[in-house]
Amino acid sequence: RKEVEQDPGPFNVPEGATVAFNCTYSNSASQSFFWYRQDCRKEPKLLMSVYSSGNEDGRFTAQLNRASQYISLLIRDSKLSDSATYLCVVPGGRNFNKFYFGSGTKLNVKP
Amino acid sequence: DAEITQSPRHKITETGRQVTLACHQTWNHNNMFWYRQDLGHGLRLIHYSYGVQDTNKGEVSDGYSVSRSNTEDLPLTLESAASSQTSVYFCASSMDRNYGYTFGSGTRLTVV
């Protein structure tokens, strides 16, 4: 089983829509999680961290479900500028300092 | 401001040549990582280091090597470049597991 799995999409949504992505992970001992955003094979950039049950930052909400081992990212009131690939990241390895990346979920926000 | 820089941004090389990609960070992070990214594969870990003189193999380390002689630098060497190593390479660093990675802007390598 892969360390991290994501639905590749694409998710095609109109501006203003609410969209949610899920990500499942295999290591139940993982404590912190991250969502990254990547544009057109540029470097990934940290979007949100999730340490406990969830985190909210403006239009973005990340939630963690430890029992089912998944994290989700909810984007409300989608903007054209939200079009990107969203990567789910789960720490692992020695002392959990090595991160495993999902293959990414592509979001296209249409006018 | 602290940063992480990769050089060169673009590189074209011939099959069989040795190539070194540079990664330099001024965050004073102990942890540094090299990834490659190809269409359909996402980010795959090549090598990583948790500190000076420490290096570890990732999931796709064959044909690559790294060395860590100081905190700031983790150069990635392709011993004998192959066309299969044409890819975008990202370097990243982190303080620890609670802070996420900071990525360099990437090196686009083409092996012809």
Backbone of each chain as ProteinMPNN parsed JSONL, in Angstrom:
{"seq_chain_A": "RKEVEQDPGPFNVPEGATVAFNCTYSNSASQSFFWYRQDCRKEPKLLMSVYSSGNEDGRFTAQLNRASQYISLLIRDSKLSDSATYLCVVPGGRNFNKFYFGSGTKLNVKP", "coords_chain_A": {"N_chain_A": [[0.864, -1.201, 0.0], [0.54, 2.237, -0.815], [2.206, 5.008, 0.78], [0.845, 7.432, 0.78], [-2.167, 8.391, -0.71], [-3.973, 9.89, -3.337], [-6.798, 11.192, -5.102], [-6.37, 11.749, -8.465], [-7.874, 13.518, -9.99], [-8.896, 15.382, -12.956], [-10.527, 17.957, -11.016], [-13.082, 19.81, -12.09], [-14.458, 22.859, -11.682], [-16.89, 25.517, -11.305], [-16.281, 29.055, -10.891], [-16.631, 30.247, -7.568], [-17.662, 27.956, -6.509], [-17.73, 25.296, -4.048], [-15.264, 23.006, -3.177], [-13.878, 19.798, -2.456], [-11.094, 17.805, -1.486], [-9.807, 14.569, -0.845], [-7.395, 12.659, 0.993], [-5.653, 9.743, 1.646], [-3.752, 7.968, 4.107], [-1.151, 5.672, 5.148], [0.375, 5.187, 7.445], [-0.353, 4.944, 10.663], [0.846, 6.164, 12.789], [1.661, 8.681, 12.115], [1.775, 12.157, 12.819], [1.638, 14.87, 12.089], [0.511, 16.748, 9.275], [0.388, 17.903, 5.877], [-0.738, 20.219, 3.386], [0.183, 21.033, 0.14], [0.552, 23.393, -2.517], [0.909, 23.315, -6.021], [1.954, 24.88, -8.931], [1.916, 24.38, -12.369], [4.313, 22.648, -12.51], [6.125, 24.181, -11.139], [7.93, 24.958, -8.09], [6.624, 23.203, -5.268], [4.477, 24.752, -2.867], [3.933, 25.481, 0.529], [0.709, 25.173, 1.758], [-1.123, 24.583, 3.874], [-0.878, 23.454, 7.264], [-1.605, 20.589, 9.265], [-2.237, 19.617, 12.42], [-3.771, 18.623, 14.496], [-7.094, 18.066, 14.869], [-7.878, 19.682, 12.791], [-7.574, 22.588, 10.599], [-7.987, 26.006, 9.745], [-7.908, 28.506, 7.259], [-8.85, 31.326, 6.099], [-10.507, 30.892, 3.107], [-9.892, 28.258, 3.024], [-9.976, 25.027, 4.415], [-8.637, 22.488, 6.325], [-8.995, 19.147, 7.304], [-8.624, 16.467, 9.628], [-8.954, 13.031, 9.934], [-8.319, 10.717, 12.045], [-9.132, 8.151, 12.747], [-10.044, 6.998, 10.398], [-7.908, 7.476, 8.868], [-7.476, 9.639, 7.017], [-6.999, 12.804, 5.4], [-8.477, 15.918, 4.593], [-9.077, 18.558, 2.226], [-10.771, 21.499, 1.986], [-12.086, 23.865, -0.166], [-13.582, 26.892, -0.27], [-15.807, 29.11, -2.098], [-14.454, 29.206, -4.677], [-11.745, 30.516, -6.591], [-10.473, 31.703, -9.761], [-7.744, 31.76, -9.579], [-7.191, 29.701, -7.888], [-6.752, 27.463, -9.333], [-4.727, 24.757, -9.738], [-2.358, 22.192, -8.77], [-2.876, 20.139, -6.008], [-1.081, 18.918, -3.36], [-0.879, 16.284, -1.11], [0.742, 15.672, 1.952], [2.574, 13.523, 4.002], [4.371, 12.896, 6.914], [7.102, 10.617, 7.482], [9.414, 7.897, 7.911], [12.615, 7.934, 9.669], [12.215, 9.366, 12.783], [10.165, 10.766, 11.674], [10.916, 12.723, 9.878], [11.081, 12.606, 7.17], [9.292, 13.189, 4.288], [6.355, 12.012, 2.705], [4.911, 12.301, -0.417], [1.747, 12.729, -1.905], [0.44, 11.977, -5.18], [-0.901, 14.11, -6.118], [-3.747, 16.263, -6.659], [-5.529, 17.594, -9.259], [-6.905, 20.757, -9.775], [-9.207, 22.594, -11.6], [-10.507, 25.69, -12.009], [-13.197, 27.211, -13.444], [-14.357, 30.04, -15.389]], "CA_chain_A": [[0.0, 0.0, 0.0], [1.309, 3.469, -0.855], [2.166, 5.816, 1.999], [-0.151, 8.498, 0.612], [-2.916, 8.25, -1.953], [-4.902, 10.976, -3.656], [-7.519, 11.15, -6.368], [-5.659, 12.696, -9.339], [-8.777, 14.459, -10.642], [-9.07, 16.743, -12.463], [-11.784, 18.489, -10.541], [-13.429, 21.0, -12.872], [-15.542, 23.506, -10.948], [-17.074, 26.929, -11.658], [-15.937, 30.051, -9.863], [-17.602, 30.368, -6.488], [-18.053, 26.637, -6.001], [-16.987, 24.67, -2.955], [-14.699, 21.729, -3.637], [-13.128, 19.112, -1.404], [-10.232, 16.696, -1.874], [-9.391, 13.685, 0.237], [-6.092, 12.019, 0.89], [-5.533, 8.69, 2.651], [-2.374, 7.643, 4.45], [-1.073, 4.304, 5.67], [1.067, 5.102, 8.726], [-1.24, 5.471, 11.699], [1.631, 6.897, 13.793], [1.932, 10.041, 11.649], [1.134, 13.132, 13.701], [1.393, 16.151, 11.415], [0.223, 16.57, 7.857], [0.485, 19.172, 5.155], [-1.205, 20.394, 2.015], [0.99, 21.92, -0.672], [-0.001, 23.781, -3.807], [1.943, 23.374, -7.045], [1.528, 25.446, -10.207], [2.645, 24.092, -13.611], [5.64, 22.071, -12.262], [6.98, 25.024, -10.32], [8.138, 24.313, -6.808], [5.464, 23.155, -4.371], [4.494, 25.747, -1.786], [3.113, 25.07, 1.656], [-0.599, 25.82, 1.841], [-1.644, 24.458, 5.224], [-0.419, 22.376, 8.138], [-2.686, 20.009, 10.061], [-1.587, 18.921, 13.535], [-4.736, 17.925, 15.346], [-8.29, 17.69, 14.135], [-8.049, 20.459, 11.585], [-7.014, 23.919, 10.521], [-8.733, 26.837, 8.812], [-7.218, 29.724, 6.866], [-9.658, 31.984, 5.088], [-11.412, 30.015, 2.345], [-9.341, 26.907, 3.04], [-10.102, 24.27, 5.655], [-8.084, 21.14, 6.289], [-9.483, 18.336, 8.417], [-7.928, 15.196, 9.838], [-9.726, 11.945, 10.53], [-7.304, 9.705, 12.407], [-9.728, 6.811, 12.797], [-10.12, 6.498, 9.03], [-6.616, 7.787, 8.258], [-7.49, 10.512, 5.843], [-7.103, 14.241, 5.586], [-9.238, 16.538, 3.509], [-8.9, 19.993, 1.99], [-11.997, 22.113, 1.492], [-11.904, 25.223, -0.681], [-14.871, 27.563, -0.463], [-15.8, 30.283, -2.973], [-13.276, 28.997, -5.536], [-11.287, 31.578, -7.49], [-9.696, 31.221, -10.905], [-6.361, 31.631, -9.132], [-7.02, 28.455, -7.121], [-6.407, 26.389, -10.268], [-3.383, 24.271, -9.421], [-2.351, 20.818, -8.259], [-2.778, 20.146, -4.55], [-0.345, 17.749, -2.916], [-1.03, 15.872, 0.281], [2.056, 15.271, 2.443], [2.529, 12.813, 5.277], [5.713, 12.574, 7.388], [7.426, 9.236, 7.805], [10.847, 7.679, 8.067], [13.207, 8.075, 11.008], [11.739, 10.56, 13.491], [9.137, 11.398, 10.848], [11.481, 13.886, 9.199], [11.028, 12.378, 5.73], [7.895, 13.395, 3.899], [5.828, 11.287, 1.558], [3.999, 13.145, -1.175], [0.772, 12.159, -2.804], [0.691, 12.326, -6.582], [-1.537, 15.391, -6.402], [-5.09, 16.388, -7.215], [-5.56, 18.793, -10.097], [-8.128, 21.552, -9.713], [-9.426, 23.621, -12.632], [-11.645, 26.56, -11.709], [-13.616, 27.815, -14.705], [-15.16, 31.273, -15.239]], "C_chain_A": [[0.893, 1.242, 0.0], [1.168, 4.232, 0.457], [1.041, 6.851, 1.949], [-0.866, 8.285, -0.717], [-3.914, 9.38, -2.11], [-5.61, 10.663, -4.963], [-6.869, 12.168, -7.296], [-6.547, 13.752, -9.974], [-8.687, 14.311, -12.162], [-10.467, 17.023, -11.927], [-12.019, 19.789, -11.311], [-14.646, 21.656, -12.221], [-15.698, 24.94, -11.428], [-16.607, 27.829, -10.539], [-17.033, 30.112, -8.817], [-18.028, 29.04, -5.877], [-17.211, 26.251, -4.785], [-16.519, 23.306, -3.431], [-13.868, 21.123, -2.518], [-12.313, 17.971, -1.994], [-9.939, 15.862, -0.637], [-8.037, 13.075, -0.054], [-6.036, 10.959, 1.981], [-4.069, 8.376, 2.892], [-2.321, 6.31, 5.183], [-0.458, 4.212, 7.067], [0.237, 5.751, 9.829], [-0.492, 6.279, 12.753], [1.939, 8.327, 13.359], [1.131, 11.034, 12.469], [0.778, 14.442, 12.999], [1.289, 15.912, 9.924], [0.238, 17.937, 7.186], [-0.244, 19.09, 3.822], [-0.295, 21.415, 1.34], [0.239, 22.231, -1.946], [1.163, 23.844, -4.8], [1.329, 23.879, -8.348], [2.478, 24.992, -11.31], [4.094, 23.649, -13.39], [6.632, 23.096, -11.713], [7.142, 24.349, -8.974], [6.859, 24.288, -5.989], [5.621, 24.186, -3.264], [3.514, 25.333, -0.708], [1.831, 25.88, 1.709], [-1.109, 25.791, 3.279], [-0.964, 23.308, 5.95], [-1.607, 21.872, 8.94], [-2.051, 19.196, 11.169], [-2.574, 18.145, 14.404], [-5.959, 17.599, 14.49], [-8.453, 18.48, 12.848], [-7.448, 21.838, 11.687], [-7.811, 24.715, 9.496], [-7.942, 28.105, 8.541], [-8.011, 30.356, 5.73], [-10.62, 31.027, 4.421], [-11.002, 28.546, 2.412], [-9.495, 26.268, 4.42], [-9.519, 22.885, 5.441], [-8.584, 20.387, 7.505], [-8.768, 16.999, 8.435], [-8.887, 14.211, 10.489], [-8.763, 10.799, 10.809], [-7.88, 8.29, 12.365], [-9.752, 6.183, 11.405], [-8.857, 6.797, 8.238], [-6.768, 8.534, 6.939], [-7.503, 11.959, 6.299], [-7.822, 14.82, 4.37], [-8.88, 18.009, 3.408], [-10.175, 20.51, 1.351], [-11.68, 23.529, 1.047], [-13.28, 25.809, -0.952], [-14.702, 28.741, -1.41], [-14.573, 30.25, -3.903], [-13.014, 30.193, -6.443], [-10.54, 30.96, -8.668], [-8.256, 30.932, -10.483], [-6.122, 30.397, -8.265], [-6.664, 27.277, -8.027], [-4.948, 26.009, -10.077], [-3.494, 22.787, -9.115], [-2.085, 20.876, -6.769], [-2.191, 18.819, -4.08], [-0.567, 17.516, -1.428], [0.319, 15.314, 0.745], [1.945, 14.664, 3.832], [3.957, 12.5, 5.713], [5.884, 11.099, 7.682], [8.909, 9.101, 8.025], [11.304, 7.859, 9.508], [12.778, 9.394, 11.623], [10.714, 11.364, 12.686], [9.647, 12.683, 10.193], [11.527, 13.732, 7.687], [9.57, 12.427, 5.314], [7.541, 12.574, 2.677], [4.763, 12.145, 0.891], [2.993, 12.3, -1.936], [1.07, 12.618, -4.224], [-0.037, 13.594, -7.004], [-2.925, 15.272, -6.982], [-5.149, 17.696, -7.991], [-6.921, 19.463, -10.018], [-8.127, 22.577, -10.844], [-10.665, 24.414, -12.251], [-11.968, 27.343, -12.976], [-14.437, 29.074, -14.453], [-16.648, 30.958, -15.347]], "O_chain_A": [[1.886, 1.297, 0.727], [0.159, 4.123, 1.153], [0.372, 7.108, 2.95], [-0.223, 8.027, -1.735], [-4.601, 9.774, -1.168], [-5.08, 9.956, -5.819], [-6.817, 13.35, -6.955], [-6.049, 14.773, -10.45], [-8.423, 13.205, -12.636], [-11.449, 16.403, -12.336], [-11.25, 20.743, -11.193], [-15.735, 21.081, -12.209], [-14.732, 25.529, -11.913], [-16.544, 27.42, -9.379], [-18.219, 30.039, -9.139], [-18.685, 29.016, -4.837], [-16.14, 26.805, -4.538], [-17.287, 22.544, -4.018], [-13.239, 21.834, -1.735], [-12.776, 17.258, -2.885], [-9.838, 16.384, 0.474], [-7.601, 12.992, -1.203], [-6.343, 11.255, 3.136], [-3.242, 8.502, 1.989], [-3.312, 5.87, 5.766], [-0.737, 3.263, 7.799], [0.145, 6.976, 9.905], [-1.114, 7.002, 13.532], [2.435, 9.114, 14.166], [-0.037, 10.8, 12.782], [-0.256, 15.046, 13.282], [1.901, 14.992, 9.381], [0.119, 18.975, 7.836], [-0.348, 18.024, 3.216], [-0.035, 22.495, 1.869], [-0.597, 21.45, -2.403], [2.243, 24.345, -4.487], [0.308, 23.365, -8.806], [3.69, 25.187, -11.213], [5.007, 24.201, -14.004], [7.843, 22.901, -11.812], [6.563, 23.29, -8.734], [6.091, 25.25, -6.01], [6.722, 24.459, -2.788], [2.402, 24.891, -0.996], [1.856, 27.11, 1.704], [-1.481, 26.823, 3.838], [-0.535, 22.327, 5.342], [-2.515, 22.64, 9.259], [-1.393, 18.191, 10.9], [-2.222, 17.116, 14.98], [-5.835, 16.91, 13.478], [-9.094, 18.007, 11.909], [-6.886, 22.218, 12.714], [-8.26, 24.163, 8.491], [-7.378, 28.708, 9.454], [-7.871, 29.981, 4.566], [-11.456, 30.417, 5.087], [-11.714, 27.684, 1.896], [-9.189, 26.877, 5.446], [-9.87, 22.195, 4.484], [-8.596, 20.924, 8.612], [-8.364, 16.473, 7.398], [-9.547, 14.529, 11.478], [-8.437, 10.014, 9.919], [-7.188, 7.344, 11.989], [-9.51, 4.986, 11.252], [-8.745, 6.418, 7.072], [-6.26, 8.116, 5.899], [-7.943, 12.295, 7.398], [-7.769, 14.268, 3.271], [-8.437, 18.625, 4.378], [-10.605, 20.02, 0.306], [-11.077, 24.303, 1.791], [-14.044, 25.284, -1.761], [-13.615, 29.307, -1.527], [-13.76, 31.174, -3.899], [-13.938, 30.799, -6.986], [-10.039, 29.839, -8.582], [-7.632, 29.987, -10.964], [-4.977, 30.081, -7.941], [-6.312, 26.205, -7.534], [-4.05, 26.836, -10.235], [-4.573, 22.2, -9.19], [-1.179, 21.577, -6.318], [-2.727, 17.747, -4.362], [-0.457, 18.428, -0.608], [0.965, 14.566, 0.011], [1.302, 15.222, 4.72], [4.697, 11.887, 4.945], [4.941, 10.415, 8.079], [9.592, 10.088, 8.297], [10.497, 7.928, 10.435], [12.973, 10.446, 11.014], [10.441, 12.521, 13.004], [8.879, 13.622, 9.983], [11.972, 14.645, 6.991], [8.718, 11.778, 5.922], [8.328, 12.457, 1.738], [3.843, 12.645, 1.538], [3.343, 11.283, -2.536], [1.859, 13.538, -4.437], [0.173, 14.1, -8.107], [-3.246, 14.322, -7.695], [-4.858, 18.766, -7.455], [-7.956, 18.816, -10.175], [-7.168, 23.328, -11.018], [-11.76, 23.856, -12.18], [-11.117, 28.051, -13.514], [-15.129, 29.178, -13.44], [-17.478, 31.861, -15.246]]}, "seq_chain_B": "DAEITQSPRHKITETGRQVTLACHQTWNHNNMFWYRQDLGHGLRLIHYSYGVQDTNKGEVSDGYSVSRSNTEDLPLTLESAASSQTSVYFCASSMDRNYGYTFGSGTRLTVV", "coords_chain_B": {"N_chain_B": [[16.95, 37.775, 3.819], [16.303, 34.357, 4.608], [16.857, 31.596, 2.388], [16.44, 29.074, -0.188], [18.329, 27.892, -2.76], [18.679, 26.72, -6.088], [20.873, 25.533, -8.584], [22.075, 24.715, -11.891], [19.225, 26.533, -13.345], [18.265, 25.466, -15.666], [19.446, 22.747, -17.617], [21.195, 21.126, -20.149], [22.51, 18.103, -21.099], [24.781, 15.542, -22.237], [24.298, 12.049, -22.831], [25.926, 9.87, -20.61], [27.66, 11.675, -19.476], [28.973, 13.179, -16.459], [27.073, 14.91, -14.117], [26.42, 17.639, -11.964], [24.116, 18.919, -9.732], [23.36, 21.815, -7.969], [22.45, 22.683, -4.612], [21.63, 25.016, -2.237], [21.107, 26.238, 0.971], [20.068, 28.758, 3.244], [18.747, 28.601, 5.578], [19.672, 27.27, 7.723], [18.853, 24.69, 8.162], [18.805, 21.31, 9.261], [17.849, 19.114, 7.848], [17.803, 17.957, 4.558], [16.735, 17.415, 1.173], [16.422, 15.657, -1.928], [14.357, 15.554, -4.734], [12.813, 14.116, -7.62], [10.644, 14.965, -10.312], [8.308, 13.713, -12.431], [6.012, 13.534, -15.138], [3.042, 11.92, -14.268], [4.153, 10.583, -12.152], [4.484, 12.067, -9.855], [6.201, 13.476, -7.003], [9.283, 12.058, -6.342], [11.489, 10.624, -4.049], [14.958, 11.007, -3.996], [17.565, 11.196, -2.683], [18.485, 11.903, 0.731], [19.331, 13.911, 3.617], [20.112, 14.125, 7.054], [21.837, 15.709, 8.354], [25.212, 17.052, 8.662], [27.576, 15.043, 7.057], [25.807, 12.946, 6.988], [24.004, 10.839, 4.887], [21.354, 9.438, 2.946], [19.639, 6.896, 1.112], [16.926, 7.345, -1.123], [13.81, 6.399, -2.649], [14.403, 6.24, -5.379], [17.211, 6.063, -5.987], [19.248, 4.972, -7.567], [21.988, 5.549, -9.686], [22.457, 8.083, -8.833], [24.156, 10.309, -6.549], [24.938, 11.846, -3.39], [26.501, 14.276, -1.259], [27.299, 15.536, 1.977], [28.875, 17.988, 3.254], [28.723, 20.274, 4.679], [26.336, 22.327, 6.481], [24.826, 23.89, 4.764], [24.787, 22.977, 2.079], [23.771, 20.545, -0.349], [24.775, 18.874, -2.771], [23.727, 17.227, -5.764], [24.726, 14.503, -7.632], [24.799, 13.123, -10.826], [26.036, 10.239, -11.885], [26.599, 9.069, -14.398], [25.021, 10.319, -16.838], [21.754, 9.492, -17.975], [19.14, 9.062, -20.429], [16.779, 8.511, -19.169], [16.927, 9.975, -16.915], [16.159, 12.492, -17.455], [14.342, 15.117, -16.277], [12.527, 17.101, -13.84], [14.149, 18.489, -11.155], [13.906, 18.86, -7.705], [15.07, 20.462, -4.836], [14.852, 20.403, -1.29], [14.41, 21.669, 2.042], [14.165, 21.278, 5.609], [13.258, 22.149, 8.972], [12.192, 20.491, 11.006], [9.791, 17.813, 11.443], [7.446, 19.151, 12.001], [7.234, 21.486, 10.61], [7.121, 21.405, 7.875], [8.329, 21.396, 4.44], [10.655, 23.563, 2.734], [10.961, 24.47, -0.56], [13.375, 24.568, -3.231], [13.547, 26.343, -6.378], [13.783, 24.59, -8.448], [15.442, 22.479, -10.903], [15.59, 22.03, -14.274], [16.393, 19.324, -16.061], [17.739, 18.019, -18.988], [18.621, 15.179, -20.717], [20.416, 14.266, -23.446]], "CA_chain_B": [[16.006, 36.707, 4.112], [16.777, 33.016, 4.333], [16.328, 31.063, 1.14], [17.033, 27.861, -0.717], [18.554, 28.152, -4.177], [19.166, 25.621, -6.904], [21.506, 25.937, -9.83], [21.456, 25.742, -12.724], [17.773, 26.415, -13.507], [18.086, 24.577, -16.818], [20.705, 22.111, -18.003], [21.144, 20.094, -21.17], [23.757, 17.371, -21.08], [24.796, 14.367, -23.098], [24.331, 10.727, -22.196], [27.225, 9.403, -20.159], [28.407, 12.719, -18.756], [28.686, 13.399, -15.046], [26.41, 16.201, -13.916], [26.147, 17.962, -10.556], [23.125, 19.957, -9.485], [23.651, 22.435, -6.674], [21.381, 23.121, -3.713], [22.218, 25.793, -1.145], [20.074, 26.864, 1.795], [20.569, 29.626, 4.317], [17.82, 28.466, 6.706], [20.334, 26.512, 8.774], [18.106, 23.461, 8.379], [19.596, 20.086, 9.235], [17.294, 18.136, 6.912], [17.756, 18.358, 3.153], [16.162, 16.348, 0.357], [16.342, 15.799, -3.366], [13.255, 14.864, -5.383], [12.58, 14.325, -9.035], [9.227, 14.965, -10.624], [7.998, 13.368, -13.813], [4.58, 13.419, -15.392], [2.482, 10.626, -13.922], [4.815, 9.957, -11.0], [4.568, 12.912, -8.678], [7.535, 13.718, -6.453], [9.924, 10.831, -5.859], [12.656, 10.948, -3.249], [16.2, 10.445, -4.53], [18.476, 11.086, -1.534], [18.221, 12.887, 1.756], [20.364, 14.034, 4.645], [19.627, 14.702, 8.302], [22.87, 16.546, 8.936], [26.542, 16.953, 8.06], [28.131, 13.695, 6.907], [24.736, 11.954, 6.939], [23.262, 10.751, 3.629], [20.485, 8.264, 2.898], [19.022, 6.663, -0.186], [15.484, 7.373, -1.229], [13.197, 5.319, -3.422], [14.909, 6.178, -6.757], [18.577, 6.556, -5.809], [20.204, 4.384, -8.51], [22.547, 6.474, -10.666], [22.625, 9.378, -8.189], [24.852, 10.335, -5.27], [24.991, 13.145, -2.719], [27.446, 14.408, -0.156], [26.906, 16.649, 2.864], [30.093, 18.396, 3.957], [28.358, 21.39, 5.549], [24.89, 22.406, 6.692], [24.139, 24.673, 3.734], [24.797, 22.449, 0.719], [23.583, 19.13, -0.645], [24.832, 18.711, -4.229], [23.28, 15.95, -6.324], [25.544, 14.124, -8.778], [24.433, 12.026, -11.702], [27.358, 9.671, -12.18], [26.681, 8.885, -15.84], [23.65, 10.712, -17.164], [20.979, 8.653, -18.892], [17.942, 9.77, -20.898], [15.73, 8.279, -18.174], [17.093, 10.954, -15.844], [15.541, 13.748, -17.868], [13.298, 15.348, -15.282], [12.656, 18.314, -13.038], [14.707, 18.123, -9.856], [13.65, 19.816, -6.633], [15.735, 20.341, -3.555], [14.03, 20.937, -0.214], [14.994, 21.584, 3.374], [13.193, 21.438, 6.687], [13.773, 22.181, 10.334], [11.77, 19.196, 11.503], [8.551, 17.31, 10.865], [6.307, 20.012, 12.303], [7.295, 22.743, 9.878], [7.019, 21.262, 6.427], [9.511, 21.634, 3.625], [10.783, 24.7, 1.841], [11.533, 23.96, -1.797], [14.019, 25.41, -4.214], [12.721, 26.596, -7.562], [13.89, 23.458, -9.355], [16.362, 22.414, -12.037], [15.044, 21.219, -15.374], [17.529, 18.643, -16.677], [17.471, 17.246, -20.193], [19.757, 14.354, -21.122], [20.204, 13.947, -24.873]], "C_chain_B": [[16.64, 35.357, 3.784], [16.13, 32.482, 3.069], [16.985, 29.731, 0.823], [17.134, 28.049, -2.224], [19.117, 26.919, -4.858], [19.822, 26.193, -8.15], [22.081, 24.708, -10.533], [19.944, 25.596, -12.766], [17.442, 25.445, -14.64], [19.453, 24.007, -17.197], [20.41, 21.085, -19.081], [22.505, 19.423, -21.171], [23.647, 16.146, -21.969], [24.824, 13.086, -22.269], [25.759, 10.356, -21.836], [28.035, 10.439, -19.404], [28.032, 12.737, -17.278], [28.137, 14.821, -14.888], [26.193, 16.413, -12.423], [25.173, 19.123, -10.49], [23.356, 20.502, -8.075], [22.373, 22.806, -5.933], [22.025, 23.792, -2.513], [21.099, 26.453, -0.358], [20.71, 27.653, 2.926], [19.61, 29.627, 5.505], [18.479, 27.828, 7.923], [19.545, 25.245, 9.155], [19.038, 22.257, 8.35], [19.153, 19.134, 8.134], [17.242, 18.699, 5.499], [17.405, 17.157, 2.291], [16.282, 16.692, -1.12], [15.2, 14.938, -3.893], [13.37, 15.053, -6.896], [11.083, 14.243, -9.293], [9.043, 14.75, -12.117], [6.491, 13.256, -13.946], [4.121, 12.008, -15.054], [3.107, 9.953, -12.717], [4.838, 10.832, -9.756], [6.012, 13.101, -8.24], [8.099, 12.413, -5.898], [11.259, 11.191, -5.214], [13.892, 10.229, -3.777], [17.187, 10.156, -3.4], [18.061, 12.135, -0.508], [19.298, 12.841, 2.819], [19.751, 14.684, 5.87], [20.683, 15.563, 8.991], [24.196, 16.313, 8.242], [27.05, 15.515, 8.158], [27.073, 12.599, 6.918], [24.07, 11.99, 5.57], [22.5, 9.435, 3.607], [19.864, 8.142, 1.519], [17.51, 6.761, -0.087], [15.005, 6.255, -2.127], [13.738, 5.19, -4.84], [16.356, 6.653, -6.795], [19.577, 6.021, -6.838], [20.657, 5.414, -9.54], [22.795, 7.869, -10.121], [23.458, 9.236, -6.914], [24.788, 11.757, -4.706], [26.09, 13.103, -1.674], [27.032, 15.608, 0.671], [28.121, 17.008, 3.725], [29.849, 19.6, 4.86], [26.844, 21.451, 5.644], [24.171, 22.98, 5.482], [23.933, 23.952, 2.407], [24.551, 20.943, 0.643], [23.591, 18.983, -2.171], [24.415, 17.307, -4.651], [24.084, 15.671, -7.583], [24.921, 12.965, -9.526], [25.735, 11.463, -12.237], [27.592, 9.542, -13.678], [25.271, 9.107, -16.38], [23.014, 9.795, -18.209], [19.701, 9.403, -19.284], [16.783, 9.619, -19.91], [15.819, 9.255, -17.001], [16.668, 12.359, -16.271], [14.333, 13.982, -16.977], [13.437, 16.761, -14.717], [13.083, 17.887, -11.642], [14.455, 19.245, -8.853], [14.462, 19.451, -5.401], [14.821, 20.958, -2.498], [14.791, 20.834, 1.096], [13.897, 21.763, 4.412], [13.903, 21.483, 8.025], [13.457, 20.859, 11.019], [10.367, 18.9, 10.991], [7.363, 18.227, 11.087], [6.234, 21.259, 11.435], [7.226, 22.593, 8.366], [8.34, 21.524, 5.744], [9.453, 23.02, 3.014], [11.518, 24.203, 0.612], [12.336, 25.021, -2.53], [13.153, 25.501, -5.455], [12.902, 25.547, -8.654], [14.961, 23.612, -10.424], [15.734, 21.503, -13.084], [16.218, 20.637, -16.145], [17.055, 17.834, -17.878], [18.737, 16.497, -20.571], [19.504, 13.882, -22.551], [21.239, 12.926, -25.362]], "O_chain_B": [[17.403, 35.223, 2.827], [15.011, 32.857, 2.717], [17.948, 29.317, 1.47], [16.136, 28.332, -2.887], [19.917, 26.178, -4.288], [19.382, 27.205, -8.696], [22.523, 23.766, -9.875], [19.423, 24.603, -12.257], [16.463, 24.702, -14.574], [20.475, 24.689, -17.112], [19.493, 20.275, -18.949], [23.534, 20.095, -21.236], [22.557, 15.766, -22.396], [25.319, 13.069, -21.142], [26.679, 10.503, -22.641], [29.016, 10.088, -18.748], [26.923, 12.362, -16.897], [28.664, 15.784, -15.444], [25.827, 15.484, -11.702], [25.378, 20.167, -11.108], [23.525, 19.745, -7.12], [21.365, 23.186, -6.53], [22.874, 23.198, -1.848], [20.248, 27.138, -0.925], [21.739, 27.271, 3.484], [19.646, 30.532, 6.339], [17.919, 27.84, 9.02], [19.57, 24.797, 10.301], [19.948, 22.185, 7.524], [19.975, 18.428, 7.55], [16.704, 19.782, 5.271], [17.735, 16.02, 2.631], [16.249, 17.86, -1.509], [15.082, 13.76, -3.555], [13.951, 16.027, -7.376], [10.351, 13.548, -8.589], [9.553, 15.504, -12.945], [5.789, 12.926, -12.99], [4.721, 11.025, -15.488], [2.663, 8.886, -12.295], [5.193, 10.345, -8.683], [6.936, 12.906, -9.028], [7.46, 11.749, -5.082], [12.047, 11.959, -5.764], [13.885, 9.015, -3.98], [17.591, 9.012, -3.192], [17.385, 13.113, -0.828], [20.067, 11.885, 2.919], [18.987, 15.645, 5.772], [20.451, 16.085, 10.081], [24.298, 15.479, 7.342], [26.959, 14.872, 9.204], [27.421, 11.419, 6.861], [23.618, 13.047, 5.13], [22.945, 8.439, 4.178], [19.598, 9.138, 0.846], [16.899, 6.326, 0.889], [15.716, 5.273, -2.341], [13.56, 4.143, -5.462], [16.688, 7.557, -7.562], [20.666, 6.581, -6.965], [19.837, 6.068, -10.185], [23.281, 8.744, -10.839], [23.465, 8.181, -6.28], [24.611, 12.729, -5.44], [26.545, 12.036, -1.263], [26.485, 16.579, 0.148], [28.358, 16.412, 4.776], [30.678, 19.913, 5.714], [26.147, 20.703, 4.958], [23.034, 22.603, 5.2], [22.999, 24.277, 1.675], [25.056, 20.173, 1.461], [22.53, 18.968, -2.795], [24.718, 16.325, -3.972], [24.124, 16.495, -8.496], [24.559, 11.95, -8.932], [26.456, 12.145, -12.965], [28.672, 9.872, -14.169], [24.44, 8.2, -16.378], [23.648, 9.387, -19.182], [19.24, 10.277, -18.55], [15.915, 10.487, -19.823], [14.895, 9.35, -16.193], [16.816, 13.31, -15.504], [13.417, 13.162, -16.922], [14.348, 17.507, -15.077], [12.455, 17.027, -11.025], [14.746, 20.413, -9.112], [14.528, 18.293, -4.99], [14.103, 21.919, -2.774], [15.7, 20.016, 1.241], [12.839, 22.325, 4.13], [14.993, 20.937, 8.194], [14.347, 20.192, 11.545], [9.822, 19.66, 10.19], [6.35, 18.08, 10.403], [5.265, 22.013, 11.52], [7.272, 23.595, 7.652], [9.342, 21.834, 6.389], [8.38, 23.585, 2.8], [12.577, 23.586, 0.723], [12.028, 26.211, -2.465], [12.14, 24.81, -5.565], [12.234, 25.614, -9.685], [15.335, 24.723, -10.799], [15.394, 20.353, -12.805], [16.955, 21.368, -16.807], [16.097, 17.066, -17.791], [19.799, 17.098, -20.728], [18.521, 13.197, -22.833], [21.219, 12.539, -26.531]]}, "name": "protein", "num_of_chains": 2, "seq": "RKEVEQDPGPFNVPEGATVAFNCTYSNSASQSFFWYRQDCRKEPKLLMSVYSSGNEDGRFTAQLNRASQYISLLIRDSKLSDSATYLCVVPGGRNFNKFYFGSGTKLNVKPDAEITQSPRHKITETGRQVTLACHQTWNHNNMFWYRQDLGHGLRLIHYSYGVQDTNKGEVSDGYSVSRSNTEDLPLTLESAASSQTSVYFCASSMDRNYGYTFGSGTRLTVV"}
